[in-house]
Amino acid sequence: MRTCCGSHRWARRVAAHRPYPTVEALLAAADEAAYDLTSGDLAEALAGEATTALPDRGGLTVHTALRAANAAYEAKFGHAFVIALTDLDDPDDPAAALDLTLASLRQRLGHDEDEESVVTAEQLRRICRARLLRLADTGGHLAESGPRKAPAGSPDRAGSITPGLPRGPEPTSRRYDGRGRWTVPGRA
């Protein structure tokens, strides 16, 4: 369960009612558990999100704008930006993913903390739902534990993307300190 959402509480709630008779029942339980996440649970889930490399398409200007907007977002809200890319017309179109990510970043930078917390929780719920569907479709085991690892070089197939650097050097590691802040080694 923790491969779908980094919150222990979410995973325990979803796992407690197994087995589910249908995938729809599983998704309903996952949605209910996601709606009940506290701000601490949400922070724990966000800490488990992997940074995914952005597609090479879009050029330097797009990637520079994304990095700047992502840095501003993290500075303002104190956590990684997450977005569910499940509504794309063509999920394999990297340009559409980049455009939607940048537009969402710009829009969400205008939110206050409370409004953004609601939007982030909804995006995380949609990401978890898509991951559960992917596992159900592939016959994956939902009992795996540990942090989720996205395939290198692309958004995970659940449609989530946490913007990182374009392909190239390994992104800077960040850690959640448990008190509502992200820390980056070597920075004050």
CNS distance restraints for C-alpha pairs under 8 A (distance, minus, plus):
assign (resid   1 and name CA) (resid   5 and name CA) 6.73 0.50 0.50
assign (resid   1 and name CA) (resid  11 and name CA) 5.19 0.50 0.50
assign (resid   1 and name CA) (resid  14 and name CA) 7.72 0.50 0.50
assign (resid   1 and name CA) (resid  15 and name CA) 7.23 0.50 0.50
assign (resid   1 and name CA) (resid 142 and name CA) 5.26 0.50 0.50
assign (resid   1 and name CA) (resid 143 and name CA) 5.54 0.50 0.50
assign (resid   1 and name CA) (resid 144 and name CA) 6.13 0.50 0.50
assign (resid   1 and name CA) (resid 145 and name CA) 6.40 0.50 0.50
assign (resid   2 and name CA) (resid   6 and name CA) 5.16 0.50 0.50
assign (resid   2 and name CA) (resid   7 and name CA) 6.94 0.50 0.50
assign (resid   2 and name CA) (resid   8 and name CA) 7.11 0.50 0.50
assign (resid   2 and name CA) (resid  11 and name CA) 5.93 0.50 0.50
assign (resid   2 and name CA) (resid 144 and name CA) 6.86 0.50 0.50
assign (resid   2 and name CA) (resid 145 and name CA) 5.15 0.50 0.50
assign (resid   2 and name CA) (resid 146 and name CA) 5.95 0.50 0.50
assign (resid   2 and name CA) (resid 147 and name CA) 6.46 0.50 0.50
assign (resid   2 and name CA) (resid 148 and name CA) 7.17 0.50 0.50
assign (resid   3 and name CA) (resid 142 and name CA) 7.82 0.50 0.50
assign (resid   3 and name CA) (resid 144 and name CA) 6.55 0.50 0.50
assign (resid   3 and name CA) (resid 145 and name CA) 6.16 0.50 0.50
assign (resid   3 and name CA) (resid 146 and name CA) 6.45 0.50 0.50
assign (resid   3 and name CA) (resid 147 and name CA) 5.88 0.50 0.50
assign (resid   3 and name CA) (resid 148 and name CA) 4.56 0.50 0.50
assign (resid   3 and name CA) (resid 149 and name CA) 7.87 0.50 0.50
assign (resid   4 and name CA) (resid 127 and name CA) 7.86 0.50 0.50
assign (resid   4 and name CA) (resid 128 and name CA) 5.09 0.50 0.50
assign (resid   4 and name CA) (resid 129 and name CA) 7.90 0.50 0.50
assign (resid   4 and name CA) (resid 131 and name CA) 5.57 0.50 0.50
assign (resid   4 and name CA) (resid 132 and name CA) 6.45 0.50 0.50
assign (resid   4 and name CA) (resid 148 and name CA) 6.97 0.50 0.50
assign (resid   5 and name CA) (resid  10 and name CA) 7.14 0.50 0.50
assign (resid   5 and name CA) (resid  11 and name CA) 7.01 0.50 0.50
assign (resid   5 and name CA) (resid  45 and name CA) 5.84 0.50 0.50
assign (resid   5 and name CA) (resid  48 and name CA) 7.49 0.50 0.50
assign (resid   5 and name CA) (resid 124 and name CA) 7.97 0.50 0.50
assign (resid   5 and name CA) (resid 128 and name CA) 5.80 0.50 0.50
assign (resid   5 and name CA) (resid 148 and name CA) 7.94 0.50 0.50
assign (resid   6 and name CA) (resid  11 and name CA) 7.84 0.50 0.50
assign (resid   6 and name CA) (resid  44 and name CA) 6.21 0.50 0.50
assign (resid   6 and name CA) (resid  45 and name CA) 3.90 0.50 0.50
assign (resid   6 and name CA) (resid  46 and name CA) 6.90 0.50 0.50
assign (resid   6 and name CA) (resid  47 and name CA) 7.18 0.50 0.50
assign (resid   6 and name CA) (resid  48 and name CA) 4.81 0.50 0.50
assign (resid   6 and name CA) (resid  49 and name CA) 7.10 0.50 0.50
assign (resid   6 and name CA) (resid 147 and name CA) 6.56 0.50 0.50
assign (resid   6 and name CA) (resid 148 and name CA) 7.70 0.50 0.50
assign (resid   7 and name CA) (resid  11 and name CA) 6.33 0.50 0.50
assign (resid   7 and name CA) (resid  41 and name CA) 5.57 0.50 0.50
assign (resid   7 and name CA) (resid  42 and name CA) 6.92 0.50 0.50
assign (resid   7 and name CA) (resid  44 and name CA) 5.42 0.50 0.50
assign (resid   7 and name CA) (resid  45 and name CA) 4.41 0.50 0.50
assign (resid   7 and name CA) (resid  48 and name CA) 7.90 0.50 0.50
assign (resid   8 and name CA) (resid  12 and name CA) 6.06 0.50 0.50
assign (resid   8 and name CA) (resid  41 and name CA) 7.62 0.50 0.50
assign (resid   8 and name CA) (resid  44 and name CA) 7.96 0.50 0.50
assign (resid   9 and name CA) (resid  13 and name CA) 6.13 0.50 0.50
assign (resid   9 and name CA) (resid  37 and name CA) 7.67 0.50 0.50
assign (resid   9 and name CA) (resid  41 and name CA) 6.88 0.50 0.50
assign (resid  10 and name CA) (resid  14 and name CA) 6.20 0.50 0.50
assign (resid  10 and name CA) (resid  30 and name CA) 7.51 0.50 0.50
assign (resid  10 and name CA) (resid  33 and name CA) 5.42 0.50 0.50
assign (resid  10 and name CA) (resid  34 and name CA) 6.40 0.50 0.50
assign (resid  10 and name CA) (resid  37 and name CA) 7.15 0.50 0.50
assign (resid  10 and name CA) (resid  41 and name CA) 7.92 0.50 0.50
assign (resid  11 and name CA) (resid  15 and name CA) 5.94 0.50 0.50
assign (resid  12 and name CA) (resid  16 and name CA) 5.85 0.50 0.50
assign (resid  13 and name CA) (resid  17 and name CA) 7.16 0.50 0.50
assign (resid  13 and name CA) (resid  33 and name CA) 6.21 0.50 0.50
assign (resid  14 and name CA) (resid  18 and name CA) 7.36 0.50 0.50
assign (resid  14 and name CA) (resid  26 and name CA) 7.61 0.50 0.50
assign (resid  14 and name CA) (resid  29 and name CA) 6.02 0.50 0.50
assign (resid  14 and name CA) (resid  30 and name CA) 5.79 0.50 0.50
assign (resid  14 and name CA) (resid  33 and name CA) 6.74 0.50 0.50
assign (resid  20 and name CA) (resid  25 and name CA) 6.01 0.50 0.50
assign (resid  20 and name CA) (resid  26 and name CA) 5.71 0.50 0.50
assign (resid  21 and name CA) (resid  25 and name CA) 6.63 0.50 0.50
assign (resid  21 and name CA) (resid  26 and name CA) 7.95 0.50 0.50
assign (resid  22 and name CA) (resid  26 and name CA) 6.55 0.50 0.50
assign (resid  23 and name CA) (resid  27 and name CA) 6.17 0.50 0.50
assign (resid  23 and name CA) (resid 133 and name CA) 7.67 0.50 0.50
assign (resid  23 and name CA) (resid 136 and name CA) 7.24 0.50 0.50
assign (resid  24 and name CA) (resid  28 and name CA) 6.10 0.50 0.50
assign (resid  25 and name CA) (resid  29 and name CA) 6.24 0.50 0.50
assign (resid  26 and name CA) (resid  30 and name CA) 6.15 0.50 0.50
assign (resid  27 and name CA) (resid  31 and name CA) 6.05 0.50 0.50
assign (resid  27 and name CA) (resid 129 and name CA) 6.30 0.50 0.50
assign (resid  27 and name CA) (resid 132 and name CA) 7.44 0.50 0.50
assign (resid  28 and name CA) (resid  32 and name CA) 6.19 0.50 0.50
assign (resid  29 and name CA) (resid  33 and name CA) 6.15 0.50 0.50
assign (resid  30 and name CA) (resid  34 and name CA) 6.08 0.50 0.50
assign (resid  30 and name CA) (resid 128 and name CA) 7.81 0.50 0.50
assign (resid  30 and name CA) (resid 129 and name CA) 7.02 0.50 0.50
assign (resid  31 and name CA) (resid  35 and name CA) 6.16 0.50 0.50
assign (resid  31 and name CA) (resid 125 and name CA) 6.57 0.50 0.50
assign (resid  31 and name CA) (resid 129 and name CA) 7.40 0.50 0.50
assign (resid  32 and name CA) (resid  36 and name CA) 6.47 0.50 0.50
assign (resid  33 and name CA) (resid  37 and name CA) 6.68 0.50 0.50
assign (resid  34 and name CA) (resid 121 and name CA) 7.63 0.50 0.50
assign (resid  34 and name CA) (resid 125 and name CA) 5.75 0.50 0.50
assign (resid  35 and name CA) (resid 121 and name CA) 7.90 0.50 0.50
assign (resid  35 and name CA) (resid 125 and name CA) 7.84 0.50 0.50
assign (resid  37 and name CA) (resid  41 and name CA) 5.42 0.50 0.50
assign (resid  37 and name CA) (resid  42 and name CA) 6.10 0.50 0.50
assign (resid  38 and name CA) (resid  42 and name CA) 6.17 0.50 0.50
assign (resid  39 and name CA) (resid  43 and name CA) 6.14 0.50 0.50
assign (resid  40 and name CA) (resid  44 and name CA) 6.19 0.50 0.50
assign (resid  40 and name CA) (resid 180 and name CA) 7.83 0.50 0.50
assign (resid  41 and name CA) (resid  45 and name CA) 6.17 0.50 0.50
assign (resid  42 and name CA) (resid  46 and name CA) 6.10 0.50 0.50
assign (resid  42 and name CA) (resid 121 and name CA) 6.85 0.50 0.50
assign (resid  43 and name CA) (resid  47 and name CA) 6.12 0.50 0.50
assign (resid  43 and name CA) (resid  79 and name CA) 7.68 0.50 0.50
assign (resid  43 and name CA) (resid 180 and name CA) 6.95 0.50 0.50
assign (resid  44 and name CA) (resid  48 and name CA) 6.62 0.50 0.50
assign (resid  44 and name CA) (resid 176 and name CA) 7.96 0.50 0.50
assign (resid  44 and name CA) (resid 178 and name CA) 7.94 0.50 0.50
assign (resid  45 and name CA) (resid  49 and name CA) 6.84 0.50 0.50
assign (resid  46 and name CA) (resid  79 and name CA) 7.00 0.50 0.50
assign (resid  46 and name CA) (resid  80 and name CA) 6.80 0.50 0.50
assign (resid  47 and name CA) (resid  79 and name CA) 7.77 0.50 0.50
assign (resid  47 and name CA) (resid  80 and name CA) 7.92 0.50 0.50
assign (resid  47 and name CA) (resid 175 and name CA) 7.09 0.50 0.50
assign (resid  47 and name CA) (resid 176 and name CA) 5.75 0.50 0.50
assign (resid  48 and name CA) (resid 147 and name CA) 5.66 0.50 0.50
assign (resid  48 and name CA) (resid 148 and name CA) 6.88 0.50 0.50
assign (resid  49 and name CA) (resid 147 and name CA) 7.60 0.50 0.50
assign (resid  49 and name CA) (resid 148 and name CA) 6.84 0.50 0.50
assign (resid  49 and name CA) (resid 162 and name CA) 7.63 0.50 0.50
assign (resid  50 and name CA) (resid 148 and name CA) 6.75 0.50 0.50
assign (resid  50 and name CA) (resid 149 and name CA) 6.22 0.50 0.50
assign (resid  50 and name CA) (resid 150 and name CA) 6.56 0.50 0.50
assign (resid  50 and name CA) (resid 162 and name CA) 7.06 0.50 0.50
assign (resid  51 and name CA) (resid 161 and name CA) 7.39 0.50 0.50
assign (resid  51 and name CA) (resid 162 and name CA) 5.12 0.50 0.50
assign (resid  51 and name CA) (resid 163 and name CA) 6.32 0.50 0.50
assign (resid  51 and name CA) (resid 164 and name CA) 5.60 0.50 0.50
assign (resid  51 and name CA) (resid 171 and name CA) 7.67 0.50 0.50
assign (resid  52 and name CA) (resid 150 and name CA) 6.69 0.50 0.50
assign (resid  52 and name CA) (resid 152 and name CA) 7.11 0.50 0.50
assign (resid  52 and name CA) (resid 153 and name CA) 6.84 0.50 0.50
assign (resid  52 and name CA) (resid 154 and name CA) 6.48 0.50 0.50
assign (resid  52 and name CA) (resid 155 and name CA) 5.98 0.50 0.50
assign (resid  52 and name CA) (resid 156 and name CA) 7.73 0.50 0.50
assign (resid  52 and name CA) (resid 161 and name CA) 5.96 0.50 0.50
assign (resid  52 and name CA) (resid 162 and name CA) 5.58 0.50 0.50
assign (resid  52 and name CA) (resid 163 and name CA) 6.01 0.50 0.50
assign (resid  52 and name CA) (resid 164 and name CA) 5.76 0.50 0.50
assign (resid  53 and name CA) (resid 152 and name CA) 6.99 0.50 0.50
assign (resid  53 and name CA) (resid 153 and name CA) 5.08 0.50 0.50
assign (resid  53 and name CA) (resid 154 and name CA) 6.00 0.50 0.50
assign (resid  53 and name CA) (resid 155 and name CA) 7.31 0.50 0.50
assign (resid  53 and name CA) (resid 163 and name CA) 6.57 0.50 0.50
assign (resid  53 and name CA) (resid 164 and name CA) 5.24 0.50 0.50
assign (resid  53 and name CA) (resid 165 and name CA) 5.78 0.50 0.50
assign (resid  53 and name CA) (resid 166 and name CA) 5.35 0.50 0.50
assign (resid  53 and name CA) (resid 167 and name CA) 5.77 0.50 0.50
assign (resid  54 and name CA) (resid  98 and name CA) 7.76 0.50 0.50
assign (resid  54 and name CA) (resid 153 and name CA) 6.71 0.50 0.50
assign (resid  54 and name CA) (resid 154 and name CA) 6.23 0.50 0.50
assign (resid  54 and name CA) (resid 155 and name CA) 7.25 0.50 0.50
assign (resid  54 and name CA) (resid 161 and name CA) 7.99 0.50 0.50
assign (resid  54 and name CA) (resid 163 and name CA) 6.25 0.50 0.50
assign (resid  54 and name CA) (resid 164 and name CA) 6.41 0.50 0.50
assign (resid  54 and name CA) (resid 165 and name CA) 6.61 0.50 0.50
assign (resid  54 and name CA) (resid 166 and name CA) 4.95 0.50 0.50
assign (resid  54 and name CA) (resid 167 and name CA) 6.77 0.50 0.50
assign (resid  55 and name CA) (resid  94 and name CA) 5.99 0.50 0.50
assign (resid  55 and name CA) (resid  98 and name CA) 7.86 0.50 0.50
assign (resid  55 and name CA) (resid 153 and name CA) 6.74 0.50 0.50
assign (resid  55 and name CA) (resid 154 and name CA) 6.16 0.50 0.50
assign (resid  55 and name CA) (resid 166 and name CA) 6.58 0.50 0.50
assign (resid  55 and name CA) (resid 167 and name CA) 7.31 0.50 0.50
assign (resid  56 and name CA) (resid 166 and name CA) 6.32 0.50 0.50
assign (resid  56 and name CA) (resid 167 and name CA) 6.75 0.50 0.50
assign (resid  57 and name CA) (resid  94 and name CA) 6.59 0.50 0.50
assign (resid  57 and name CA) (resid  95 and name CA) 6.42 0.50 0.50
assign (resid  58 and name CA) (resid  62 and name CA) 5.50 0.50 0.50
assign (resid  58 and name CA) (resid  63 and name CA) 6.99 0.50 0.50
assign (resid  58 and name CA) (resid  95 and name CA) 6.38 0.50 0.50
assign (resid  58 and name CA) (resid  98 and name CA) 7.37 0.50 0.50
assign (resid  59 and name CA) (resid  63 and name CA) 6.49 0.50 0.50
assign (resid  60 and name CA) (resid  64 and name CA) 5.91 0.50 0.50
assign (resid  61 and name CA) (resid  65 and name CA) 6.15 0.50 0.50
assign (resid  62 and name CA) (resid  66 and name CA) 6.13 0.50 0.50
assign (resid  62 and name CA) (resid  98 and name CA) 7.90 0.50 0.50
assign (resid  63 and name CA) (resid  67 and name CA) 6.04 0.50 0.50
assign (resid  63 and name CA) (resid 165 and name CA) 7.77 0.50 0.50
assign (resid  63 and name CA) (resid 166 and name CA) 6.91 0.50 0.50
assign (resid  64 and name CA) (resid  68 and name CA) 6.13 0.50 0.50
assign (resid  65 and name CA) (resid  69 and name CA) 6.05 0.50 0.50
assign (resid  65 and name CA) (resid 102 and name CA) 7.68 0.50 0.50
assign (resid  66 and name CA) (resid  70 and name CA) 5.87 0.50 0.50
assign (resid  66 and name CA) (resid 101 and name CA) 7.95 0.50 0.50
assign (resid  66 and name CA) (resid 102 and name CA) 5.91 0.50 0.50
assign (resid  66 and name CA) (resid 163 and name CA) 7.37 0.50 0.50
assign (resid  67 and name CA) (resid  71 and name CA) 6.05 0.50 0.50
assign (resid  67 and name CA) (resid 163 and name CA) 7.46 0.50 0.50
assign (resid  67 and name CA) (resid 164 and name CA) 7.17 0.50 0.50
assign (resid  67 and name CA) (resid 165 and name CA) 7.06 0.50 0.50
assign (resid  68 and name CA) (resid  72 and name CA) 6.19 0.50 0.50
assign (resid  69 and name CA) (resid  73 and name CA) 6.07 0.50 0.50
assign (resid  69 and name CA) (resid 102 and name CA) 7.59 0.50 0.50
assign (resid  69 and name CA) (resid 105 and name CA) 6.34 0.50 0.50
assign (resid  69 and name CA) (resid 106 and name CA) 6.80 0.50 0.50
assign (resid  70 and name CA) (resid  74 and name CA) 6.20 0.50 0.50
assign (resid  70 and name CA) (resid  80 and name CA) 7.93 0.50 0.50
assign (resid  70 and name CA) (resid  81 and name CA) 6.81 0.50 0.50
assign (resid  70 and name CA) (resid 105 and name CA) 6.96 0.50 0.50
assign (resid  70 and name CA) (resid 163 and name CA) 6.91 0.50 0.50
assign (resid  71 and name CA) (resid  75 and name CA) 6.08 0.50 0.50
assign (resid  72 and name CA) (resid  76 and name CA) 6.07 0.50 0.50
assign (resid  72 and name CA) (resid 109 and name CA) 7.71 0.50 0.50
assign (resid  73 and name CA) (resid  77 and name CA) 5.96 0.50 0.50
assign (resid  73 and name CA) (resid  78 and name CA) 7.66 0.50 0.50
assign (resid  73 and name CA) (resid  79 and name CA) 7.89 0.50 0.50
assign (resid  73 and name CA) (resid  80 and name CA) 7.70 0.50 0.50
assign (resid  73 and name CA) (resid  81 and name CA) 6.88 0.50 0.50
assign (resid  73 and name CA) (resid 105 and name CA) 7.32 0.50 0.50
assign (resid  73 and name CA) (resid 109 and name CA) 6.02 0.50 0.50
assign (resid  74 and name CA) (resid  78 and name CA) 4.89 0.50 0.50
assign (resid  74 and name CA) (resid  79 and name CA) 5.20 0.50 0.50
assign (resid  74 and name CA) (resid  80 and name CA) 5.74 0.50 0.50
assign (resid  74 and name CA) (resid  81 and name CA) 6.97 0.50 0.50
assign (resid  75 and name CA) (resid  79 and name CA) 7.93 0.50 0.50
assign (resid  76 and name CA) (resid 109 and name CA) 7.85 0.50 0.50
assign (resid  77 and name CA) (resid 113 and name CA) 6.65 0.50 0.50
assign (resid  78 and name CA) (resid 180 and name CA) 7.36 0.50 0.50
assign (resid  78 and name CA) (resid 181 and name CA) 5.73 0.50 0.50
assign (resid  78 and name CA) (resid 182 and name CA) 6.08 0.50 0.50
assign (resid  79 and name CA) (resid 181 and name CA) 7.31 0.50 0.50
assign (resid  79 and name CA) (resid 182 and name CA) 6.37 0.50 0.50
assign (resid  80 and name CA) (resid 162 and name CA) 6.79 0.50 0.50
assign (resid  81 and name CA) (resid 105 and name CA) 7.72 0.50 0.50
assign (resid  81 and name CA) (resid 120 and name CA) 7.87 0.50 0.50
assign (resid  81 and name CA) (resid 162 and name CA) 5.68 0.50 0.50
assign (resid  81 and name CA) (resid 163 and name CA) 7.18 0.50 0.50
assign (resid  82 and name CA) (resid 120 and name CA) 6.79 0.50 0.50
assign (resid  82 and name CA) (resid 123 and name CA) 6.71 0.50 0.50
assign (resid  82 and name CA) (resid 124 and name CA) 7.00 0.50 0.50
assign (resid  82 and name CA) (resid 160 and name CA) 6.79 0.50 0.50
assign (resid  82 and name CA) (resid 161 and name CA) 6.11 0.50 0.50
assign (resid  82 and name CA) (resid 162 and name CA) 5.06 0.50 0.50
assign (resid  82 and name CA) (resid 163 and name CA) 7.95 0.50 0.50
assign (resid  83 and name CA) (resid 101 and name CA) 7.19 0.50 0.50
assign (resid  83 and name CA) (resid 104 and name CA) 7.97 0.50 0.50
assign (resid  83 and name CA) (resid 120 and name CA) 7.71 0.50 0.50
assign (resid  83 and name CA) (resid 123 and name CA) 5.48 0.50 0.50
assign (resid  83 and name CA) (resid 124 and name CA) 7.32 0.50 0.50
assign (resid  83 and name CA) (resid 127 and name CA) 7.64 0.50 0.50
assign (resid  83 and name CA) (resid 160 and name CA) 5.52 0.50 0.50
assign (resid  83 and name CA) (resid 161 and name CA) 5.91 0.50 0.50
assign (resid  83 and name CA) (resid 162 and name CA) 6.95 0.50 0.50
assign (resid  84 and name CA) (resid 123 and name CA) 5.50 0.50 0.50
assign (resid  84 and name CA) (resid 124 and name CA) 7.21 0.50 0.50
assign (resid  84 and name CA) (resid 126 and name CA) 6.13 0.50 0.50
assign (resid  84 and name CA) (resid 127 and name CA) 5.30 0.50 0.50
assign (resid  84 and name CA) (resid 158 and name CA) 7.71 0.50 0.50
assign (resid  84 and name CA) (resid 159 and name CA) 5.43 0.50 0.50
assign (resid  84 and name CA) (resid 160 and name CA) 4.49 0.50 0.50
assign (resid  84 and name CA) (resid 161 and name CA) 6.96 0.50 0.50
assign (resid  85 and name CA) (resid  91 and name CA) 7.50 0.50 0.50
assign (resid  85 and name CA) (resid  97 and name CA) 6.95 0.50 0.50
assign (resid  85 and name CA) (resid 100 and name CA) 8.00 0.50 0.50
assign (resid  85 and name CA) (resid 158 and name CA) 7.78 0.50 0.50
assign (resid  85 and name CA) (resid 159 and name CA) 4.35 0.50 0.50
assign (resid  85 and name CA) (resid 160 and name CA) 5.47 0.50 0.50
assign (resid  85 and name CA) (resid 161 and name CA) 7.33 0.50 0.50
assign (resid  86 and name CA) (resid  91 and name CA) 7.39 0.50 0.50
assign (resid  86 and name CA) (resid 126 and name CA) 7.95 0.50 0.50
assign (resid  86 and name CA) (resid 130 and name CA) 7.57 0.50 0.50
assign (resid  86 and name CA) (resid 158 and name CA) 7.27 0.50 0.50
assign (resid  86 and name CA) (resid 159 and name CA) 5.24 0.50 0.50
assign (resid  86 and name CA) (resid 160 and name CA) 7.72 0.50 0.50
assign (resid  88 and name CA) (resid  96 and name CA) 7.16 0.50 0.50
assign (resid  88 and name CA) (resid  97 and name CA) 7.40 0.50 0.50
assign (resid  90 and name CA) (resid  96 and name CA) 7.63 0.50 0.50
assign (resid  91 and name CA) (resid  96 and name CA) 7.99 0.50 0.50
assign (resid  91 and name CA) (resid  97 and name CA) 7.55 0.50 0.50
assign (resid  91 and name CA) (resid 159 and name CA) 7.55 0.50 0.50
assign (resid  93 and name CA) (resid  97 and name CA) 6.59 0.50 0.50
assign (resid  94 and name CA) (resid  98 and name CA) 6.16 0.50 0.50
assign (resid  95 and name CA) (resid  99 and name CA) 6.09 0.50 0.50
assign (resid  96 and name CA) (resid 100 and name CA) 6.06 0.50 0.50
assign (resid  97 and name CA) (resid 101 and name CA) 6.00 0.50 0.50
assign (resid  98 and name CA) (resid 102 and name CA) 6.12 0.50 0.50
assign (resid  99 and name CA) (resid 103 and name CA) 6.07 0.50 0.50
assign (resid 100 and name CA) (resid 104 and name CA) 5.96 0.50 0.50
assign (resid 101 and name CA) (resid 105 and name CA) 6.06 0.50 0.50
assign (resid 102 and name CA) (resid 106 and name CA) 6.20 0.50 0.50
assign (resid 103 and name CA) (resid 107 and name CA) 6.18 0.50 0.50
assign (resid 104 and name CA) (resid 108 and name CA) 5.89 0.50 0.50
assign (resid 105 and name CA) (resid 109 and name CA) 6.06 0.50 0.50
assign (resid 106 and name CA) (resid 110 and name CA) 7.13 0.50 0.50
assign (resid 107 and name CA) (resid 111 and name CA) 7.46 0.50 0.50
assign (resid 108 and name CA) (resid 116 and name CA) 6.69 0.50 0.50
assign (resid 111 and name CA) (resid 115 and name CA) 5.76 0.50 0.50
assign (resid 111 and name CA) (resid 116 and name CA) 5.57 0.50 0.50
assign (resid 112 and name CA) (resid 116 and name CA) 6.10 0.50 0.50
assign (resid 113 and name CA) (resid 117 and name CA) 6.06 0.50 0.50
assign (resid 114 and name CA) (resid 118 and name CA) 6.56 0.50 0.50
assign (resid 115 and name CA) (resid 119 and name CA) 6.45 0.50 0.50
assign (resid 116 and name CA) (resid 120 and name CA) 5.88 0.50 0.50
assign (resid 117 and name CA) (resid 121 and name CA) 6.07 0.50 0.50
assign (resid 118 and name CA) (resid 122 and name CA) 6.27 0.50 0.50
assign (resid 119 and name CA) (resid 123 and name CA) 6.16 0.50 0.50
assign (resid 120 and name CA) (resid 124 and name CA) 6.07 0.50 0.50
assign (resid 121 and name CA) (resid 125 and name CA) 6.10 0.50 0.50
assign (resid 122 and name CA) (resid 126 and name CA) 6.26 0.50 0.50
assign (resid 123 and name CA) (resid 127 and name CA) 6.19 0.50 0.50
assign (resid 124 and name CA) (resid 128 and name CA) 6.12 0.50 0.50
assign (resid 125 and name CA) (resid 129 and name CA) 6.12 0.50 0.50
assign (resid 126 and name CA) (resid 130 and name CA) 6.18 0.50 0.50
assign (resid 127 and name CA) (resid 131 and name CA) 6.19 0.50 0.50
assign (resid 127 and name CA) (resid 158 and name CA) 6.17 0.50 0.50
assign (resid 127 and name CA) (resid 159 and name CA) 6.85 0.50 0.50
assign (resid 127 and name CA) (resid 160 and name CA) 5.94 0.50 0.50
assign (resid 128 and name CA) (resid 132 and name CA) 6.18 0.50 0.50
assign (resid 128 and name CA) (resid 158 and name CA) 7.88 0.50 0.50
assign (resid 129 and name CA) (resid 133 and name CA) 6.25 0.50 0.50
assign (resid 130 and name CA) (resid 134 and name CA) 6.13 0.50 0.50
assign (resid 130 and name CA) (resid 158 and name CA) 4.86 0.50 0.50
assign (resid 130 and name CA) (resid 159 and name CA) 7.26 0.50 0.50
assign (resid 131 and name CA) (resid 135 and name CA) 6.20 0.50 0.50
assign (resid 131 and name CA) (resid 157 and name CA) 7.73 0.50 0.50
assign (resid 131 and name CA) (resid 158 and name CA) 4.92 0.50 0.50
assign (resid 132 and name CA) (resid 136 and name CA) 6.09 0.50 0.50
assign (resid 132 and name CA) (resid 142 and name CA) 7.83 0.50 0.50
assign (resid 133 and name CA) (resid 137 and name CA) 6.01 0.50 0.50
assign (resid 134 and name CA) (resid 138 and name CA) 6.15 0.50 0.50
assign (resid 134 and name CA) (resid 140 and name CA) 7.97 0.50 0.50
assign (resid 134 and name CA) (resid 157 and name CA) 7.59 0.50 0.50
assign (resid 134 and name CA) (resid 158 and name CA) 6.67 0.50 0.50
assign (resid 135 and name CA) (resid 139 and name CA) 5.84 0.50 0.50
assign (resid 135 and name CA) (resid 140 and name CA) 4.53 0.50 0.50
assign (resid 135 and name CA) (resid 141 and name CA) 6.89 0.50 0.50
assign (resid 135 and name CA) (resid 142 and name CA) 6.99 0.50 0.50
assign (resid 136 and name CA) (resid 140 and name CA) 6.14 0.50 0.50
assign (resid 150 and name CA) (resid 154 and name CA) 7.88 0.50 0.50
assign (resid 150 and name CA) (resid 155 and name CA) 7.12 0.50 0.50
assign (resid 150 and name CA) (resid 156 and name CA) 5.19 0.50 0.50
assign (resid 151 and name CA) (resid 155 and name CA) 7.36 0.50 0.50
assign (resid 151 and name CA) (resid 156 and name CA) 6.04 0.50 0.50
assign (resid 153 and name CA) (resid 167 and name CA) 6.62 0.50 0.50
assign (resid 155 and name CA) (resid 159 and name CA) 6.17 0.50 0.50
assign (resid 155 and name CA) (resid 160 and name CA) 5.93 0.50 0.50
assign (resid 155 and name CA) (resid 161 and name CA) 5.15 0.50 0.50
assign (resid 156 and name CA) (resid 160 and name CA) 5.99 0.50 0.50
assign (resid 156 and name CA) (resid 161 and name CA) 7.03 0.50 0.50
assign (resid 164 and name CA) (resid 171 and name CA) 6.46 0.50 0.50
assign (resid 165 and name CA) (resid 169 and name CA) 7.68 0.50 0.50
assign (resid 165 and name CA) (resid 170 and name CA) 7.88 0.50 0.50
assign (resid 165 and name CA) (resid 171 and name CA) 6.12 0.50 0.50
assign (resid 172 and name CA) (resid 184 and name CA) 7.36 0.50 0.50
assign (resid 173 and name CA) (resid 184 and name CA) 6.44 0.50 0.50
assign (resid 173 and name CA) (resid 185 and name CA) 7.35 0.50 0.50
assign (resid 174 and name CA) (resid 182 and name CA) 6.41 0.50 0.50
assign (resid 174 and name CA) (resid 183 and name CA) 5.65 0.50 0.50
assign (resid 174 and name CA) (resid 184 and name CA) 4.77 0.50 0.50
assign (resid 174 and name CA) (resid 185 and name CA) 7.15 0.50 0.50
assign (resid 175 and name CA) (resid 182 and name CA) 5.57 0.50 0.50
assign (resid 175 and name CA) (resid 183 and name CA) 5.28 0.50 0.50
assign (resid 175 and name CA) (resid 184 and name CA) 6.50 0.50 0.50
assign (resid 176 and name CA) (resid 180 and name CA) 7.28 0.50 0.50
assign (resid 176 and name CA) (resid 181 and name CA) 5.95 0.50 0.50
assign (resid 176 and name CA) (resid 182 and name CA) 4.53 0.50 0.50
assign (resid 176 and name CA) (resid 183 and name CA) 6.21 0.50 0.50
assign (resid 177 and name CA) (resid 181 and name CA) 5.80 0.50 0.50
assign (resid 177 and name CA) (resid 182 and name CA) 6.07 0.50 0.50
assign (resid 177 and name CA) (resid 183 and name CA) 6.60 0.50 0.50
assign (resid 183 and name CA) (resid 187 and name CA) 7.51 0.50 0.50
